[in-house]
Amino acid sequence: MHLGAASMIGATASNGSDNGVSEDFDILKFTHEDLKEVSSLGYTVHNIVVNDPNMISDQDIKKIKDNFNKNSLIIGQTNGRYGGDLVNPDQTIRGNCIKFVQDMCELTSKLEAPNTYLRPGSINTNGPWLPHPENHTDKVFDRLINSTKEIITVAENEGVMLSLEGGYVSPIFSAKRAKEFIDAVGSKNLGFNQDPVNFISSIEQAYNTREFLEEFFTLLGKHTLGAHLKDFTIIDTLLLRFEEEYIGSGMMDQAYFLKRMNEICPDAHILVEHIPRDKFKPSYHETIEYSNAAGIEWESYK
């Protein structure tokens, strides 16, 4: 496996994180010094954030590849900024979003990146990772299936993998729901991005993360393409509340997570996510501690 950084030098477009990067920052603004910093910390992968795939020329693609190569970094997962509209009830809006992800597939192929991120979206107009009463309904689930079937044809033609992510507030709210979705789309070009923190929804899960994780590995192991690495904690309040936490300070059984990822997907990119830029160095060292406990040796850049 390769240990990388998710959006250390480019915002993730998640409402759940603030890494100090402006929302319009994307791969076209990555510099040599940015990538050098990522590599100097020990990471071998960085993902790519894209505002508009049609704004990236063939010359830009060559420059991006050269810049990553010169800094001993692998181009990781591509992440397009298309919000939550794959489930939008407005057919025109949804169609525009589908076209965006189709274009991301073509760009991902040209970049020779491992996969492109498939965001399930939300009916909540305030953000793609916010709850809405309809998000868990079959109506929205079916809409996401139909949108993805239109995208997957392009992914198949381009030889690109779509990497589905989910979260409890979204239409993909559990391991079982993710498996149902992958089966319904029915394409070998659709896989799963393990990001278990997104799915924590109860006290029982929070205090028994090994058991919680195993459901994802059992149901989705053969579909797993990679993972996002982060942590969480329970806030001391009367009403149940979870918050993301820095790696090394949370409740997730990270050693077990890394061990099982290495067993089910030894070629995966594990990307540290949702933290400010100055926290990527300590997070790297914390991850190495967990890796040592799990008996994992990370691959070097080749």
VENSUL-V298131 format. One record per residue. PSI is psi in whole degrees, 0 to 359 (none if undefined). OMEGA is omega as a letter, one per 30 degrees, with the letter a starting at -180 (999 if undefined). NEAR is the number of other C-alpha atoms within 12 Angstrom. Layout:
PSI	OMEGA	NEAR
PSI	OMEGA	NEAR
This chain:
155	l	30
136	l	37
124	a	45
182	a	44
132	l	48
108	l	42
35	l	45
325	a	43
26	l	40
129	a	42
149	a	37
349	a	45
18	l	35
135	l	31
346	a	18
1	a	23
153	l	27
98	a	23
16	l	26
7	a	21
136	a	25
151	a	17
339	a	22
7	a	21
128	l	26
192	a	31
331	a	40
344	a	29
359	l	26
135	l	31
168	l	22
317	a	24
324	l	16
308	a	25
325	l	38
321	l	25
317	l	27
311	a	38
322	a	32
336	l	19
341	l	29
353	l	30
147	l	40
358	a	36
146	l	44
140	l	49
175	a	47
126	l	49
133	a	40
124	l	37
316	a	30
108	a	27
336	a	34
352	l	22
356	a	18
114	a	26
170	l	17
326	l	17
320	l	14
318	a	21
317	l	27
317	l	17
318	l	21
312	l	35
315	a	30
319	a	20
318	l	27
315	a	34
316	a	22
334	a	20
17	l	29
46	l	27
142	l	38
137	l	37
121	a	42
201	a	40
140	l	44
137	a	44
111	l	43
147	l	42
90	a	35
14	l	37
214	a	35
21	a	41
4	l	37
345	l	42
13	a	43
134	l	35
341	l	26
117	a	14
325	a	16
314	l	14
316	l	19
320	l	29
320	l	25
322	l	23
318	l	34
315	l	39
321	l	29
313	a	36
326	l	47
317	l	38
326	l	34
325	l	43
316	a	43
318	l	35
317	a	38
321	l	39
315	a	29
325	l	28
347	a	35
38	l	26
158	a	35
328	a	35
169	l	43
144	a	49
132	l	48
107	a	47
125	a	39
337	l	48
188	a	48
153	l	39
342	l	34
119	a	24
352	a	18
348	l	16
152	a	25
348	l	34
40	l	34
149	a	27
157	l	24
145	a	23
334	a	16
350	a	23
328	a	35
10	a	28
156	l	21
329	l	18
313	a	18
322	l	30
313	l	34
324	l	28
320	l	34
321	l	44
313	a	34
319	l	27
317	a	38
325	l	43
327	l	30
326	l	27
321	a	38
332	l	38
317	l	29
318	l	30
317	l	36
317	a	24
328	a	18
354	a	26
34	a	25
142	l	38
137	l	40
133	a	47
101	a	43
132	l	44
161	l	44
185	l	45
156	a	33
328	a	31
352	a	30
178	l	38
339	l	45
88	a	41
2	a	34
168	l	32
319	a	36
318	a	21
321	l	32
317	l	42
318	l	31
321	a	23
312	a	37
318	l	38
322	a	21
321	l	21
320	l	28
45	l	20
140	l	27
349	a	25
8	l	33
122	l	40
191	a	39
138	l	43
113	a	46
119	l	44
71	a	42
333	a	45
325	a	45
336	a	39
353	a	35
125	a	36
4	a	27
161	l	20
319	a	18
317	l	14
318	a	27
324	a	30
359	l	20
61	a	19
332	l	30
315	l	24
319	l	20
314	a	28
323	a	35
331	l	25
321	l	25
319	a	36
324	a	36
313	a	20
328	a	25
8	a	36
312	a	29
346	l	23
355	a	35
131	l	41
331	a	40
194	a	48
154	l	48
136	a	43
119	l	42
187	a	40
176	a	35
166	l	33
162	l	31
130	l	27
138	a	17
88	l	10
162	l	10
313	l	8
136	a	10
129	a	16
130	l	17
150	l	27
150	l	25
150	a	29
156	l	27
148	l	32
131	a	34
349	a	27
6	a	20
199	a	25
350	a	30
139	l	36
85	a	35
324	l	38
318	l	28
319	l	27
312	a	40
321	l	45
313	a	29
325	l	32
318	a	41
329	l	31
319	a	21
336	a	26
72	a	28
346	l	25
9	a	19
154	l	35
124	l	42
113	a	42
118	l	41
135	a	43
156	l	41
44	l	40
159	l	36
159	a	26
322	a	28
354	l	19
355	a	26
328	l	36
307	l	26
329	l	21
324	l	36
312	a	36
323	l	21
320	l	25
322	l	41
322	l	28
314	l	21
322	a	26
318	l	29
319	l	18
330	a	18
356	a	22
33	a	18
134	l	25
121	a	20
145	l	30
146	l	22
167	l	18
137	l	23
none	999	12
